[in-house]
Protein backbone atom coordinates (compact mmCIF):
# COMPACT_ATOMS: atom_id res chain seq x y z
CA UNK A 1 0.00 0.00 0.00
CA UNK A 2 3.00 2.28 0.33
CA UNK A 3 3.09 2.60 -3.47
CA UNK A 4 -0.55 3.70 -3.46
CA UNK A 5 0.01 6.15 -0.61
CA UNK A 6 3.15 7.58 -2.23
CA UNK A 7 1.96 7.39 -5.82
CA UNK A 8 2.16 11.16 -6.30
CA UNK A 9 5.87 11.09 -5.41
CA UNK A 10 6.57 8.27 -7.85
CA UNK A 11 4.34 9.65 -10.62
CA UNK A 12 6.33 12.87 -10.58
CA UNK A 13 8.96 10.90 -12.52
CA UNK A 14 8.73 9.70 -16.11
CA UNK A 15 8.42 6.03 -15.14
CA UNK A 16 6.06 3.09 -15.30
CA UNK A 17 5.78 1.16 -12.08
CA UNK A 18 4.11 -2.02 -10.98
CA UNK A 19 4.52 -4.89 -8.60
CA UNK A 20 4.79 -8.56 -9.50
CA UNK A 21 3.73 -11.78 -7.88
CA UNK A 22 3.95 -15.50 -8.58
CA UNK A 23 0.23 -15.77 -7.87
CA UNK A 24 -2.24 -16.32 -10.72
CA UNK A 25 -3.50 -13.26 -12.62
CA UNK A 26 -7.05 -13.50 -11.24
CA UNK A 27 -5.75 -13.62 -7.65
CA UNK A 28 -3.63 -10.52 -8.27
CA UNK A 29 -6.53 -8.64 -9.88
CA UNK A 30 -8.78 -9.36 -6.89
CA UNK A 31 -6.04 -8.38 -4.43
CA UNK A 32 -5.31 -5.13 -6.31
CA UNK A 33 -9.03 -4.29 -6.39
CA UNK A 34 -9.44 -5.02 -2.66
CA UNK A 35 -6.65 -2.53 -1.89
CA UNK A 36 -7.84 0.00 -4.50
CA UNK A 37 -4.39 0.09 -6.10
CA UNK A 38 -3.75 2.49 -8.96
CA UNK A 39 -0.96 0.38 -10.43
CA UNK A 40 -0.94 -3.19 -11.75
CA UNK A 41 0.26 -6.37 -10.10
CA UNK A 42 1.84 -8.54 -12.79
CA UNK A 43 1.60 -12.32 -12.55
CA UNK A 44 4.39 -14.88 -12.95
CA UNK A 45 2.64 -18.14 -12.05
CA UNK A 46 5.30 -20.24 -13.84
CA UNK A 47 7.98 -18.48 -11.76
CA UNK A 48 10.24 -18.30 -14.82
CA UNK A 49 10.77 -14.55 -14.55
CA UNK A 50 11.29 -14.68 -10.78
CA UNK A 51 13.89 -17.39 -11.32
CA UNK A 52 15.65 -15.40 -14.05
CA UNK A 53 15.88 -12.36 -11.75
CA UNK A 54 17.22 -14.39 -8.81
CA UNK A 55 14.14 -13.86 -6.67
CA UNK A 56 13.40 -17.42 -5.62
CA UNK A 57 14.59 -18.60 -2.22
CA UNK A 58 15.35 -22.13 -1.13
CA UNK A 59 12.75 -24.36 -2.71
CA UNK A 60 11.37 -21.40 -4.64
CA UNK A 61 8.17 -21.06 -2.69
CA UNK A 62 8.59 -17.49 -1.46
CA UNK A 63 10.04 -14.95 -3.88
CA UNK A 64 12.21 -12.23 -2.42
CA UNK A 65 10.88 -8.67 -2.33
CA UNK A 66 13.36 -6.74 -4.40
CA UNK A 67 12.85 -3.62 -6.50
CA UNK A 68 14.53 -3.32 -9.88
CA UNK A 69 15.04 0.10 -11.42
CA UNK A 70 15.20 -0.39 -15.18
CA UNK A 71 16.20 2.36 -17.56
CA UNK A 72 14.40 3.17 -20.79
CA UNK A 73 17.14 1.26 -22.60
CA UNK A 74 16.19 -1.91 -20.67
CA UNK A 75 19.34 -1.97 -18.55
CA UNK A 76 19.06 -2.43 -14.80
CA UNK A 77 20.15 0.81 -13.12
CA UNK A 78 19.84 -0.38 -9.51
CA UNK A 79 18.40 -3.14 -7.34
CA UNK A 80 16.98 -2.49 -3.88
CA UNK A 81 17.27 -5.68 -1.86
CA UNK A 82 16.22 -4.04 1.42
CA UNK A 83 12.52 -3.54 0.69
CA UNK A 84 10.42 -2.48 3.67
CA UNK A 85 6.90 -2.78 2.30
CA UNK A 86 5.29 -0.17 4.57
CA UNK A 87 7.76 2.57 3.57
CA UNK A 88 8.87 1.48 0.15
CA UNK A 89 6.92 3.95 -1.98
CA UNK A 90 8.81 6.91 -0.54
CA UNK A 91 12.10 4.98 -0.83
CA UNK A 92 11.42 4.36 -4.52
CA UNK A 93 10.79 8.06 -5.14
CA UNK A 94 14.03 8.90 -3.33
CA UNK A 95 15.97 6.38 -5.43
CA UNK A 96 14.49 7.80 -8.64
CA UNK A 97 15.83 11.19 -7.60
CA UNK A 98 19.26 9.70 -6.82
CA UNK A 99 19.32 8.02 -10.23
CA UNK A 100 18.46 11.39 -11.80
CA UNK A 101 15.41 9.99 -13.54
CA UNK A 102 13.66 12.62 -15.62
CA UNK A 103 10.57 14.19 -14.09
CA UNK A 104 7.26 14.42 -15.92
CA UNK A 105 6.97 17.68 -17.82
Long-range contacts (C-beta under 8 A, 24 or more apart in sequence): 1-35, 1-37, 1-86, 2-85, 2-86, 2-87, 2-88, 2-89, 2-90, 3-37, 3-39, 3-88, 3-89, 3-92, 4-35, 4-36, 4-37, 4-38, 4-39, 4-89, 5-89, 6-89, 6-90, 6-92, 6-93, 7-38, 7-39, 7-89, 9-89, 9-90, 9-93, 10-89, 10-92, 10-93, 10-96, 11-104, 12-93, 12-103, 12-104, 13-93, 13-96, 13-101, 13-102, 13-103, 13-104, 14-101, 14-102, 14-103, 14-104, 14-105, 15-96, 15-101, 17-92, 18-42, 20-44, 20-49, 20-50, 21-63, 22-47, 22-50, 22-63, 67-92, 67-95, 69-95, 69-96, 69-99
